[in-house]
């Protein structure tokens, strides 16, 4: 079992989720059950799966949950790009997309480390 609060990847994922919630707070009401909901579920899934995996009994299980978190990160990227293309996001996404990339790289590195143990 790993202490999730000490994992930098989890901390970054929680910070990202907080920022994404603030970003989507300004989405139109008609997107409440569409992109807003999808984006929020995807971003929360990243940190949640990292946490759930960290609490499992084996590194193999942790890797499985990290894989799910990585899929959610790709889902989030796609949804944010669609939102930008639809004009729902006026700000530049580059910083957020870079942060997602960084989390994905950290995820891959942590998976490799766990597999080698």
Phi and psi restraints in degrees (range 20) as a CNS / XPLOR table:
assign (resid 1 and name C) (resid 2 and name N)
       (resid 2 and name CA) (resid 2 and name C) 1.0 -114.0 20.0 2
assign (resid 2 and name N) (resid 2 and name CA)
       (resid 2 and name C) (resid 3 and name N) 1.0 149.0 20.0 2
assign (resid 2 and name C) (resid 3 and name N)
       (resid 3 and name CA) (resid 3 and name C) 1.0 -82.4 20.0 2
assign (resid 3 and name N) (resid 3 and name CA)
       (resid 3 and name C) (resid 4 and name N) 1.0 102.9 20.0 2
assign (resid 3 and name C) (resid 4 and name N)
       (resid 4 and name CA) (resid 4 and name C) 1.0 -61.6 20.0 2
assign (resid 4 and name N) (resid 4 and name CA)
       (resid 4 and name C) (resid 5 and name N) 1.0 -34.1 20.0 2
assign (resid 4 and name C) (resid 5 and name N)
       (resid 5 and name CA) (resid 5 and name C) 1.0 -65.7 20.0 2
assign (resid 5 and name N) (resid 5 and name CA)
       (resid 5 and name C) (resid 6 and name N) 1.0 -19.2 20.0 2
assign (resid 5 and name C) (resid 6 and name N)
       (resid 6 and name CA) (resid 6 and name C) 1.0 -92.4 20.0 2
assign (resid 6 and name N) (resid 6 and name CA)
       (resid 6 and name C) (resid 7 and name N) 1.0 -6.9 20.0 2
assign (resid 6 and name C) (resid 7 and name N)
       (resid 7 and name CA) (resid 7 and name C) 1.0 -83.1 20.0 2
assign (resid 7 and name N) (resid 7 and name CA)
       (resid 7 and name C) (resid 8 and name N) 1.0 118.6 20.0 2
assign (resid 7 and name C) (resid 8 and name N)
       (resid 8 and name CA) (resid 8 and name C) 1.0 -61.7 20.0 2
assign (resid 8 and name N) (resid 8 and name CA)
       (resid 8 and name C) (resid 9 and name N) 1.0 -35.4 20.0 2
assign (resid 8 and name C) (resid 9 and name N)
       (resid 9 and name CA) (resid 9 and name C) 1.0 -62.0 20.0 2
assign (resid 9 and name N) (resid 9 and name CA)
       (resid 9 and name C) (resid 10 and name N) 1.0 -39.6 20.0 2
assign (resid 9 and name C) (resid 10 and name N)
       (resid 10 and name CA) (resid 10 and name C) 1.0 -67.4 20.0 2
assign (resid 10 and name N) (resid 10 and name CA)
       (resid 10 and name C) (resid 11 and name N) 1.0 -43.2 20.0 2
assign (resid 10 and name C) (resid 11 and name N)
       (resid 11 and name CA) (resid 11 and name C) 1.0 -59.8 20.0 2
assign (resid 11 and name N) (resid 11 and name CA)
       (resid 11 and name C) (resid 12 and name N) 1.0 -44.7 20.0 2
assign (resid 11 and name C) (resid 12 and name N)
       (resid 12 and name CA) (resid 12 and name C) 1.0 -65.4 20.0 2
assign (resid 12 and name N) (resid 12 and name CA)
       (resid 12 and name C) (resid 13 and name N) 1.0 -37.7 20.0 2
assign (resid 12 and name C) (resid 13 and name N)
       (resid 13 and name CA) (resid 13 and name C) 1.0 -67.2 20.0 2
assign (resid 13 and name N) (resid 13 and name CA)
       (resid 13 and name C) (resid 14 and name N) 1.0 -38.6 20.0 2
assign (resid 13 and name C) (resid 14 and name N)
       (resid 14 and name CA) (resid 14 and name C) 1.0 -66.5 20.0 2
assign (resid 14 and name N) (resid 14 and name CA)
       (resid 14 and name C) (resid 15 and name N) 1.0 -43.5 20.0 2
assign (resid 14 and name C) (resid 15 and name N)
       (resid 15 and name CA) (resid 15 and name C) 1.0 -61.6 20.0 2
assign (resid 15 and name N) (resid 15 and name CA)
       (resid 15 and name C) (resid 16 and name N) 1.0 -41.6 20.0 2
assign (resid 15 and name C) (resid 16 and name N)
       (resid 16 and name CA) (resid 16 and name C) 1.0 -61.8 20.0 2
assign (resid 16 and name N) (resid 16 and name CA)
       (resid 16 and name C) (resid 17 and name N) 1.0 -44.0 20.0 2
assign (resid 16 and name C) (resid 17 and name N)
       (resid 17 and name CA) (resid 17 and name C) 1.0 -60.0 20.0 2
assign (resid 17 and name N) (resid 17 and name CA)
       (resid 17 and name C) (resid 18 and name N) 1.0 -42.5 20.0 2
assign (resid 17 and name C) (resid 18 and name N)
       (resid 18 and name CA) (resid 18 and name C) 1.0 -60.7 20.0 2
assign (resid 18 and name N) (resid 18 and name CA)
       (resid 18 and name C) (resid 19 and name N) 1.0 -45.5 20.0 2
assign (resid 18 and name C) (resid 19 and name N)
       (resid 19 and name CA) (resid 19 and name C) 1.0 -66.6 20.0 2
assign (resid 19 and name N) (resid 19 and name CA)
       (resid 19 and name C) (resid 20 and name N) 1.0 -38.5 20.0 2
assign (resid 19 and name C) (resid 20 and name N)
       (resid 20 and name CA) (resid 20 and name C) 1.0 -67.5 20.0 2
assign (resid 20 and name N) (resid 20 and name CA)
       (resid 20 and name C) (resid 21 and name N) 1.0 -38.2 20.0 2
assign (resid 20 and name C) (resid 21 and name N)
       (resid 21 and name CA) (resid 21 and name C) 1.0 -60.6 20.0 2
assign (resid 21 and name N) (resid 21 and name CA)
       (resid 21 and name C) (resid 22 and name N) 1.0 -41.8 20.0 2
assign (resid 21 and name C) (resid 22 and name N)
       (resid 22 and name CA) (resid 22 and name C) 1.0 -66.2 20.0 2
assign (resid 22 and name N) (resid 22 and name CA)
       (resid 22 and name C) (resid 23 and name N) 1.0 -39.4 20.0 2
assign (resid 22 and name C) (resid 23 and name N)
       (resid 23 and name CA) (resid 23 and name C) 1.0 -63.9 20.0 2
assign (resid 23 and name N) (resid 23 and name CA)
       (resid 23 and name C) (resid 24 and name N) 1.0 -43.1 20.0 2
assign (resid 23 and name C) (resid 24 and name N)
       (resid 24 and name CA) (resid 24 and name C) 1.0 -82.2 20.0 2
assign (resid 24 and name N) (resid 24 and name CA)
       (resid 24 and name C) (resid 25 and name N) 1.0 -7.2 20.0 2
assign (resid 24 and name C) (resid 25 and name N)
       (resid 25 and name CA) (resid 25 and name C) 1.0 -62.0 20.0 2
assign (resid 25 and name N) (resid 25 and name CA)
       (resid 25 and name C) (resid 26 and name N) 1.0 -22.4 20.0 2
assign (resid 25 and name C) (resid 26 and name N)
       (resid 26 and name CA) (resid 26 and name C) 1.0 -98.1 20.0 2
assign (resid 26 and name N) (resid 26 and name CA)
       (resid 26 and name C) (resid 27 and name N) 1.0 4.8 20.0 2
assign (resid 26 and name C) (resid 27 and name N)
       (resid 27 and name CA) (resid 27 and name C) 1.0 -68.7 20.0 2
assign (resid 27 and name N) (resid 27 and name CA)
       (resid 27 and name C) (resid 28 and name N) 1.0 152.6 20.0 2
assign (resid 27 and name C) (resid 28 and name N)
       (resid 28 and name CA) (resid 28 and name C) 1.0 -62.7 20.0 2
assign (resid 28 and name N) (resid 28 and name CA)
       (resid 28 and name C) (resid 29 and name N) 1.0 152.4 20.0 2
assign (resid 28 and name C) (resid 29 and name N)
       (resid 29 and name CA) (resid 29 and name C) 1.0 -58.6 20.0 2
assign (resid 29 and name N) (resid 29 and name CA)
       (resid 29 and name C) (resid 30 and name N) 1.0 -32.1 20.0 2
assign (resid 29 and name C) (resid 30 and name N)
       (resid 30 and name CA) (resid 30 and name C) 1.0 -68.2 20.0 2
assign (resid 30 and name N) (resid 30 and name CA)
       (resid 30 and name C) (resid 31 and name N) 1.0 -12.8 20.0 2
assign (resid 30 and name C) (resid 31 and name N)
       (resid 31 and name CA) (resid 31 and name C) 1.0 -96.6 20.0 2
assign (resid 31 and name N) (resid 31 and name CA)
       (resid 31 and name C) (resid 32 and name N) 1.0 2.7 20.0 2
assign (resid 31 and name C) (resid 32 and name N)
       (resid 32 and name CA) (resid 32 and name C) 1.0 -53.7 20.0 2
assign (resid 32 and name N) (resid 32 and name CA)
       (resid 32 and name C) (resid 33 and name N) 1.0 -41.1 20.0 2
assign (resid 32 and name C) (resid 33 and name N)
       (resid 33 and name CA) (resid 33 and name C) 1.0 -103.0 20.0 2
assign (resid 33 and name N) (resid 33 and name CA)
       (resid 33 and name C) (resid 34 and name N) 1.0 6.1 20.0 2
assign (resid 33 and name C) (resid 34 and name N)
       (resid 34 and name CA) (resid 34 and name C) 1.0 -107.2 20.0 2
assign (resid 34 and name N) (resid 34 and name CA)
       (resid 34 and name C) (resid 35 and name N) 1.0 -113.5 20.0 2
assign (resid 34 and name C) (resid 35 and name N)
       (resid 35 and name CA) (resid 35 and name C) 1.0 -62.2 20.0 2
assign (resid 35 and name N) (resid 35 and name CA)
       (resid 35 and name C) (resid 36 and name N) 1.0 -38.2 20.0 2
assign (resid 35 and name C) (resid 36 and name N)
       (resid 36 and name CA) (resid 36 and name C) 1.0 -57.6 20.0 2
assign (resid 36 and name N) (resid 36 and name CA)
       (resid 36 and name C) (resid 37 and name N) 1.0 -49.4 20.0 2
assign (resid 36 and name C) (resid 37 and name N)
       (resid 37 and name CA) (resid 37 and name C) 1.0 -64.4 20.0 2
assign (resid 37 and name N) (resid 37 and name CA)
       (resid 37 and name C) (resid 38 and name N) 1.0 -44.6 20.0 2
assign (resid 37 and name C) (resid 38 and name N)
       (resid 38 and name CA) (resid 38 and name C) 1.0 -61.6 20.0 2
assign (resid 38 and name N) (resid 38 and name CA)
       (resid 38 and name C) (resid 39 and name N) 1.0 -45.8 20.0 2
assign (resid 38 and name C) (resid 39 and name N)
       (resid 39 and name CA) (resid 39 and name C) 1.0 -63.1 20.0 2
assign (resid 39 and name N) (resid 39 and name CA)
       (resid 39 and name C) (resid 40 and name N) 1.0 -45.6 20.0 2
assign (resid 39 and name C) (resid 40 and name N)
       (resid 40 and name CA) (resid 40 and name C) 1.0 -65.6 20.0 2
assign (resid 40 and name N) (resid 40 and name CA)
       (resid 40 and name C) (resid 41 and name N) 1.0 -39.9 20.0 2
assign (resid 40 and name C) (resid 41 and name N)
       (resid 41 and name CA) (resid 41 and name C) 1.0 -65.5 20.0 2
assign (resid 41 and name N) (resid 41 and name CA)
       (resid 41 and name C) (resid 42 and name N) 1.0 -40.9 20.0 2
assign (resid 41 and name C) (resid 42 and name N)
       (resid 42 and name CA) (resid 42 and name C) 1.0 -64.4 20.0 2
assign (resid 42 and name N) (resid 42 and name CA)
       (resid 42 and name C) (resid 43 and name N) 1.0 -45.3 20.0 2
assign (resid 42 and name C) (resid 43 and name N)
       (resid 43 and name CA) (resid 43 and name C) 1.0 -68.9 20.0 2
assign (resid 43 and name N) (resid 43 and name CA)
       (resid 43 and name C) (resid 44 and name N) 1.0 -36.6 20.0 2
assign (resid 43 and name C) (resid 44 and name N)
       (resid 44 and name CA) (resid 44 and name C) 1.0 -69.4 20.0 2
assign (resid 44 and name N) (resid 44 and name CA)
       (resid 44 and name C) (resid 45 and name N) 1.0 -32.6 20.0 2
assign (resid 44 and name C) (resid 45 and name N)
       (resid 45 and name CA) (resid 45 and name C) 1.0 -62.0 20.0 2
assign (resid 45 and name N) (resid 45 and name CA)
       (resid 45 and name C) (resid 46 and name N) 1.0 -32.5 20.0 2
assign (resid 45 and name C) (resid 46 and name N)
       (resid 46 and name CA) (resid 46 and name C) 1.0 -61.6 20.0 2
assign (resid 46 and name N) (resid 46 and name CA)
       (resid 46 and name C) (resid 47 and name N) 1.0 -59.6 20.0 2
assign (resid 46 and name C) (resid 47 and name N)
       (resid 47 and name CA) (resid 47 and name C) 1.0 -67.7 20.0 2
assign (resid 47 and name N) (resid 47 and name CA)
       (resid 47 and name C) (resid 48 and name N) 1.0 -34.1 20.0 2
assign (resid 47 and name C) (resid 48 and name N)
       (resid 48 and name CA) (resid 48 and name C) 1.0 -65.8 20.0 2
assign (resid 48 and name N) (resid 48 and name CA)
       (resid 48 and name C) (resid 49 and name N) 1.0 -41.9 20.0 2
assign (resid 48 and name C) (resid 49 and name N)
       (resid 49 and name CA) (resid 49 and name C) 1.0 -70.9 20.0 2
assign (resid 49 and name N) (resid 49 and name CA)
       (resid 49 and name C) (resid 50 and name N) 1.0 -34.0 20.0 2
assign (resid 49 and name C) (resid 50 and name N)
       (resid 50 and name CA) (resid 50 and name C) 1.0 -61.7 20.0 2
assign (resid 50 and name N) (resid 50 and name CA)
       (resid 50 and name C) (resid 51 and name N) 1.0 -45.3 20.0 2
assign (resid 50 and name C) (resid 51 and name N)
       (resid 51 and name CA) (resid 51 and name C) 1.0 -64.3 20.0 2
assign (resid 51 and name N) (resid 51 and name CA)
       (resid 51 and name C) (resid 52 and name N) 1.0 -45.4 20.0 2
assign (resid 51 and name C) (resid 52 and name N)
       (resid 52 and name CA) (resid 52 and name C) 1.0 -63.3 20.0 2
assign (resid 52 and name N) (resid 52 and name CA)
       (resid 52 and name C) (resid 53 and name N) 1.0 -42.4 20.0 2
assign (resid 52 and name C) (resid 53 and name N)
       (resid 53 and name CA) (resid 53 and name C) 1.0 -63.4 20.0 2
assign (resid 53 and name N) (resid 53 and name CA)
       (resid 53 and name C) (resid 54 and name N) 1.0 -39.9 20.0 2
assign (resid 53 and name C) (resid 54 and name N)
       (resid 54 and name CA) (resid 54 and name C) 1.0 -63.0 20.0 2
assign (resid 54 and name N) (resid 54 and name CA)
       (resid 54 and name C) (resid 55 and name N) 1.0 -28.2 20.0 2
assign (resid 54 and name C) (resid 55 and name N)
       (resid 55 and name CA) (resid 55 and name C) 1.0 -86.9 20.0 2
assign (resid 55 and name N) (resid 55 and name CA)
       (resid 55 and name C) (resid 56 and name N) 1.0 -2.4 20.0 2
assign (resid 55 and name C) (resid 56 and name N)
       (resid 56 and name CA) (resid 56 and name C) 1.0 -78.0 20.0 2
assign (resid 56 and name N) (resid 56 and name CA)
       (resid 56 and name C) (resid 57 and name N) 1.0 169.5 20.0 2
assign (resid 56 and name C) (resid 57 and name N)
       (resid 57 and name CA) (resid 57 and name C) 1.0 -86.4 20.0 2
assign (resid 57 and name N) (resid 57 and name CA)
       (resid 57 and name C) (resid 58 and name N) 1.0 -11.8 20.0 2
assign (resid 57 and name C) (resid 58 and name N)
       (resid 58 and name CA) (resid 58 and name C) 1.0 -139.0 20.0 2
assign (resid 58 and name N) (resid 58 and name CA)
       (resid 58 and name C) (resid 59 and name N) 1.0 156.3 20.0 2
assign (resid 58 and name C) (resid 59 and name N)
       (resid 59 and name CA) (resid 59 and name C) 1.0 -65.3 20.0 2
assign (resid 59 and name N) (resid 59 and name CA)
       (resid 59 and name C) (resid 60 and name N) 1.0 -32.2 20.0 2
assign (resid 59 and name C) (resid 60 and name N)
       (resid 60 and name CA) (resid 60 and name C) 1.0 -61.8 20.0 2
assign (resid 60 and name N) (resid 60 and name CA)
       (resid 60 and name C) (resid 61 and name N) 1.0 -42.9 20.0 2
assign (resid 60 and name C) (resid 61 and name N)
       (resid 61 and name CA) (resid 61 and name C) 1.0 -66.7 20.0 2
assign (resid 61 and name N) (resid 61 and name CA)
       (resid 61 and name C) (resid 62 and name N) 1.0 -38.9 20.0 2
assign (resid 61 and name C) (resid 62 and name N)
       (resid 62 and name CA) (resid 62 and name C) 1.0 -60.5 20.0 2
assign (resid 62 and name N) (resid 62 and name CA)
       (resid 62 and name C) (resid 63 and name N) 1.0 -44.2 20.0 2
assign (resid 62 and name C) (resid 63 and name N)
       (resid 63 and name CA) (resid 63 and name C) 1.0 -59.8 20.0 2
assign (resid 63 and name N) (resid 63 and name CA)
       (resid 63 and name C) (resid 64 and name N) 1.0 -40.2 20.0 2
assign (resid 63 and name C) (resid 64 and name N)
       (resid 64 and name CA) (resid 64 and name C) 1.0 -60.5 20.0 2
assign (resid 64 and name N) (resid 64 and name CA)
       (resid 64 and name C) (resid 65 and name N) 1.0 -44.5 20.0 2
assign (resid 64 and name C) (resid 65 and name N)
       (resid 65 and name CA) (resid 65 and name C) 1.0 -70.8 20.0 2
assign (resid 65 and name N) (resid 65 and name CA)
       (resid 65 and name C) (resid 66 and name N) 1.0 -33.0 20.0 2
assign (resid 65 and name C) (resid 66 and name N)
       (resid 66 and name CA) (resid 66 and name C) 1.0 -63.9 20.0 2
assign (resid 66 and name N) (resid 66 and name CA)
       (resid 66 and name C) (resid 67 and name N) 1.0 -36.5 20.0 2
assign (resid 66 and name C) (resid 67 and name N)
       (resid 67 and name CA) (resid 67 and name C) 1.0 -63.3 20.0 2
assign (resid 67 and name N) (resid 67 and name CA)
       (resid 67 and name C) (resid 68 and name N) 1.0 -41.2 20.0 2
assign (resid 67 and name C) (resid 68 and name N)
       (resid 68 and name CA) (resid 68 and name C) 1.0 -64.8 20.0 2
assign (resid 68 and name N) (resid 68 and name CA)
       (resid 68 and name C) (resid 69 and name N) 1.0 -42.5 20.0 2
assign (resid 68 and name C) (resid 69 and name N)
       (resid 69 and name CA) (resid 69 and name C) 1.0 -60.4 20.0 2
assign (resid 69 and name N) (resid 69 and name CA)
       (resid 69 and name C) (resid 70 and name N) 1.0 -39.2 20.0 2
assign (resid 69 and name C) (resid 70 and name N)
       (resid 70 and name CA) (resid 70 and name C) 1.0 -65.3 20.0 2
assign (resid 70 and name N) (resid 70 and name CA)
       (resid 70 and name C) (resid 71 and name N) 1.0 -40.9 20.0 2
assign (resid 70 and name C) (resid 71 and name N)
       (resid 71 and name CA) (resid 71 and name C) 1.0 -60.8 20.0 2
assign (resid 71 and name N) (resid 71 and name CA)
       (resid 71 and name C) (resid 72 and name N) 1.0 -39.8 20.0 2
assign (resid 71 and name C) (resid 72 and name N)
       (resid 72 and name CA) (resid 72 and name C) 1.0 -65.1 20.0 2
assign (resid 72 and name N) (resid 72 and name CA)
       (resid 72 and name C) (resid 73 and name N) 1.0 -34.6 20.0 2
assign (resid 72 and name C) (resid 73 and name N)
       (resid 73 and name CA) (resid 73 and name C) 1.0 -64.6 20.0 2
assign (resid 73 and name N) (resid 73 and name CA)
       (resid 73 and name C) (resid 74 and name N) 1.0 -41.4 20.0 2
assign (resid 73 and name C) (resid 74 and name N)
       (resid 74 and name CA) (resid 74 and name C) 1.0 -66.9 20.0 2
assign (resid 74 and name N) (resid 74 and name CA)
       (resid 74 and name C) (resid 75 and name N) 1.0 -38.1 20.0 2
assign (resid 74 and name C) (resid 75 and name N)
       (resid 75 and name CA) (resid 75 and name C) 1.0 -61.9 20.0 2
assign (resid 75 and name N) (resid 75 and name CA)
       (resid 75 and name C) (resid 76 and name N) 1.0 -44.4 20.0 2
assign (resid 75 and name C) (resid 76 and name N)
       (resid 76 and name CA) (resid 76 and name C) 1.0 -61.1 20.0 2
assign (resid 76 and name N) (resid 76 and name CA)
       (resid 76 and name C) (resid 77 and name N) 1.0 -44.9 20.0 2
assign (resid 76 and name C) (resid 77 and name N)
       (resid 77 and name CA) (resid 77 and name C) 1.0 -55.8 20.0 2
assign (resid 77 and name N) (resid 77 and name CA)
       (resid 77 and name C) (resid 78 and name N) 1.0 -47.8 20.0 2
assign (resid 77 and name C) (resid 78 and name N)
       (resid 78 and name CA) (resid 78 and name C) 1.0 -60.6 20.0 2
assign (resid 78 and name N) (resid 78 and name CA)
       (resid 78 and name C) (resid 79 and name N) 1.0 -46.1 20.0 2
assign (resid 78 and name C) (resid 79 and name N)
       (resid 79 and name CA) (resid 79 and name C) 1.0 -65.6 20.0 2
assign (resid 79 and name N) (resid 79 and name CA)
       (resid 79 and name C) (resid 80 and name N) 1.0 -36.6 20.0 2
assign (resid 79 and name C) (resid 80 and name N)
       (resid 80 and name CA) (resid 80 and name C) 1.0 -68.6 20.0 2
assign (resid 80 and name N) (resid 80 and name CA)
       (resid 80 and name C) (resid 81 and name N) 1.0 -39.4 20.0 2
assign (resid 80 and name C) (resid 81 and name N)
       (resid 81 and name CA) (resid 81 and name C) 1.0 -65.5 20.0 2
assign (resid 81 and name N) (resid 81 and name CA)
       (resid 81 and name C) (resid 82 and name N) 1.0 -41.8 20.0 2
assign (resid 81 and name C) (resid 82 and name N)
       (resid 82 and name CA) (resid 82 and name C) 1.0 -61.0 20.0 2
assign (resid 82 and name N) (resid 82 and name CA)
       (resid 82 and name C) (resid 83 and name N) 1.0 -43.1 20.0 2
assign (resid 82 and name C) (resid 83 and name N)
       (resid 83 and name CA) (resid 83 and name C) 1.0 -61.4 20.0 2
assign (resid 83 and name N) (resid 83 and name CA)
       (resid 83 and name C) (resid 84 and name N) 1.0 -41.3 20.0 2
assign (resid 83 and name C) (resid 84 and name N)
       (resid 84 and name CA) (resid 84 and name C) 1.0 -64.6 20.0 2
assign (resid 84 and name N) (resid 84 and name CA)
       (resid 84 and name C) (resid 85 and name N) 1.0 -44.7 20.0 2
assign (resid 84 and name C) (resid 85 and name N)
       (resid 85 and name CA) (resid 85 and name C) 1.0 -61.6 20.0 2
assign (resid 85 and name N) (resid 85 and name CA)
       (resid 85 and name C) (resid 86 and name N) 1.0 -30.1 20.0 2
assign (resid 85 and name C) (resid 86 and name N)
       (resid 86 and name CA) (resid 86 and name C) 1.0 -85.5 20.0 2
assign (resid 86 and name N) (resid 86 and name CA)
       (resid 86 and name C) (resid 87 and name N) 1.0 -2.7 20.0 2
assign (resid 86 and name C) (resid 87 and name N)
       (resid 87 and name CA) (resid 87 and name C) 1.0 81.4 20.0 2
assign (resid 87 and name N) (resid 87 and name CA)
       (resid 87 and name C) (resid 88 and name N) 1.0 14.1 20.0 2
assign (resid 87 and name C) (resid 88 and name N)
       (resid 88 and name CA) (resid 88 and name C) 1.0 -80.2 20.0 2
assign (resid 88 and name N) (resid 88 and name CA)
       (resid 88 and name C) (resid 89 and name N) 1.0 -22.4 20.0 2
assign (resid 88 and name C) (resid 89 and name N)
       (resid 89 and name CA) (resid 89 and name C) 1.0 -118.8 20.0 2
assign (resid 89 and name N) (resid 89 and name CA)
       (resid 89 and name C) (resid 90 and name N) 1.0 118.7 20.0 2
assign (resid 89 and name C) (resid 90 and name N)
       (resid 90 and name CA) (resid 90 and name C) 1.0 -91.5 20.0 2
assign (resid 90 and name N) (resid 90 and name CA)
       (resid 90 and name C) (resid 91 and name N) 1.0 -30.4 20.0 2
assign (resid 90 and name C) (resid 91 and name N)
       (resid 91 and name CA) (resid 91 and name C) 1.0 -73.3 20.0 2
assign (resid 91 and name N) (resid 91 and name CA)
       (resid 91 and name C) (resid 92 and name N) 1.0 161.4 20.0 2
assign (resid 91 and name C) (resid 92 and name N)
       (resid 92 and name CA) (resid 92 and name C) 1.0 -67.7 20.0 2
assign (resid 92 and name N) (resid 92 and name CA)
       (resid 92 and name C) (resid 93 and name N) 1.0 137.1 20.0 2
assign (resid 92 and name C) (resid 93 and name N)
       (resid 93 and name CA) (resid 93 and name C) 1.0 -92.0 20.0 2
assign (resid 93 and name N) (resid 93 and name CA)
       (resid 93 and name C) (resid 94 and name N) 1.0 -5.7 20.0 2
assign (resid 93 and name C) (resid 94 and name N)
       (resid 94 and name CA) (resid 94 and name C) 1.0 -56.3 20.0 2
assign (resid 94 and name N) (resid 94 and name CA)
       (resid 94 and name C) (resid 95 and name N) 1.0 -42.9 20.0 2
assign (resid 94 and name C) (resid 95 and name N)
       (resid 95 and name CA) (resid 95 and name C) 1.0 -63.3 20.0 2
assign (resid 95 and name N) (resid 95 and name CA)
       (resid 95 and name C) (resid 96 and name N) 1.0 -45.1 20.0 2
assign (resid 95 and name C) (resid 96 and name N)
       (resid 96 and name CA) (resid 96 and name C) 1.0 -66.4 20.0 2
assign (resid 96 and name N) (resid 96 and name CA)
       (resid 96 and name C) (resid 97 and name N) 1.0 -44.3 20.0 2
assign (resid 96 and name C) (resid 97 and name N)
       (resid 97 and name CA) (resid 97 and name C) 1.0 -63.5 20.0 2
assign (resid 97 and name N) (resid 97 and name CA)
       (resid 97 and name C) (resid 98 and name N) 1.0 -35.7 20.0 2
assign (resid 97 and name C) (resid 98 and name N)
       (resid 98 and name CA) (resid 98 and name C) 1.0 -64.6 20.0 2
assign (resid 98 and name N) (resid 98 and name CA)
       (resid 98 and name C) (resid 99 and name N) 1.0 -39.8 20.0 2
assign (resid 98 and name C) (resid 99 and name N)
       (resid 99 and name CA) (resid 99 and name C) 1.0 -65.1 20.0 2
assign (resid 99 and name N) (resid 99 and name CA)
       (resid 99 and name C) (resid 100 and name N) 1.0 -39.3 20.0 2
assign (resid 99 and name C) (resid 100 and name N)
       (resid 100 and name CA) (resid 100 and name C) 1.0 -64.6 20.0 2
assign (resid 100 and name N) (resid 100 and name CA)
       (resid 100 and name C) (resid 101 and name N) 1.0 -43.2 20.0 2
assign (resid 100 and name C) (resid 101 and name N)
       (resid 101 and name CA) (resid 101 and name C) 1.0 -57.7 20.0 2
assign (resid 101 and name N) (resid 101 and name CA)
       (resid 101 and name C) (resid 102 and name N) 1.0 -42.5 20.0 2
assign (resid 101 and name C) (resid 102 and name N)
       (resid 102 and name CA) (resid 102 and name C) 1.0 -62.9 20.0 2
assign (resid 102 and name N) (resid 102 and name CA)
       (resid 102 and name C) (resid 103 and name N) 1.0 -42.2 20.0 2
assign (resid 102 and name C) (resid 103 and name N)
       (resid 103 and name CA) (resid 103 and name C) 1.0 -63.7 20.0 2
assign (resid 103 and name N) (resid 103 and name CA)
       (resid 103 and name C) (resid 104 and name N) 1.0 -40.0 20.0 2
assign (resid 103 and name C) (resid 104 and name N)
       (resid 104 and name CA) (resid 104 and name C) 1.0 -63.3 20.0 2
assign (resid 104 and name N) (resid 104 and name CA)
       (resid 104 and name C) (resid 105 and name N) 1.0 -40.8 20.0 2
assign (resid 104 and name C) (resid 105 and name N)
       (resid 105 and name CA) (resid 105 and name C) 1.0 -66.7 20.0 2
assign (resid 105 and name N) (resid 105 and name CA)
       (resid 105 and name C) (resid 106 and name N) 1.0 -41.8 20.0 2
assign (resid 105 and name C) (resid 106 and name N)
       (resid 106 and name CA) (resid 106 and name C) 1.0 -63.5 20.0 2
assign (resid 106 and name N) (resid 106 and name CA)
       (resid 106 and name C) (resid 107 and name N) 1.0 -39.4 20.0 2
assign (resid 106 and name C) (resid 107 and name N)
       (resid 107 and name CA) (resid 107 and name C) 1.0 -60.9 20.0 2
assign (resid 107 and name N) (resid 107 and name CA)
       (resid 107 and name C) (resid 108 and name N) 1.0 -49.7 20.0 2
assign (resid 107 and name C) (resid 108 and name N)
       (resid 108 and name CA) (resid 108 and name C) 1.0 -59.0 20.0 2
assign (resid 108 and name N) (resid 108 and name CA)
       (resid 108 and name C) (resid 109 and name N) 1.0 -45.1 20.0 2
assign (resid 108 and name C) (resid 109 and name N)
       (resid 109 and name CA) (resid 109 and name C) 1.0 -62.0 20.0 2
assign (resid 109 and name N) (resid 109 and name CA)
       (resid 109 and name C) (resid 110 and name N) 1.0 -42.6 20.0 2
assign (resid 109 and name C) (resid 110 and name N)
       (resid 110 and name CA) (resid 110 and name C) 1.0 -66.1 20.0 2
assign (resid 110 and name N) (resid 110 and name CA)
       (resid 110 and name C) (resid 111 and name N) 1.0 -39.8 20.0 2
assign (resid 110 and name C) (resid 111 and name N)
       (resid 111 and name CA) (resid 111 and name C) 1.0 -59.5 20.0 2
assign (resid 111 and name N) (resid 111 and name CA)
       (resid 111 and name C) (resid 112 and name N) 1.0 -45.7 20.0 2
assign (resid 111 and name C) (resid 112 and name N)
       (resid 112 and name CA) (resid 112 and name C) 1.0 -61.4 20.0 2
assign (resid 112 and name N) (resid 112 and name CA)
       (resid 112 and name C) (resid 113 and name N) 1.0 -41.5 20.0 2
assign (resid 112 and name C) (resid 113 and name N)
       (resid 113 and name CA) (resid 113 and name C) 1.0 -62.8 20.0 2
assign (resid 113 and name N) (resid 113 and name CA)
       (resid 113 and name C) (resid 114 and name N) 1.0 -43.8 20.0 2
assign (resid 113 and name C) (resid 114 and name N)
       (resid 114 and name CA) (resid 114 and name C) 1.0 -68.4 20.0 2
assign (resid 114 and name N) (resid 114 and name CA)
       (resid 114 and name C) (resid 115 and name N) 1.0 -36.5 20.0 2
assign (resid 114 and name C) (resid 115 and name N)
       (resid 115 and name CA) (resid 115 and name C) 1.0 -66.0 20.0 2
assign (resid 115 and name N) (resid 115 and name CA)
       (resid 115 and name C) (resid 116 and name N) 1.0 -36.2 20.0 2
assign (resid 115 and name C) (resid 116 and name N)
       (resid 116 and name CA) (resid 116 and name C) 1.0 -75.3 20.0 2
assign (resid 116 and name N) (resid 116 and name CA)
       (resid 116 and name C) (resid 117 and name N) 1.0 -17.3 20.0 2
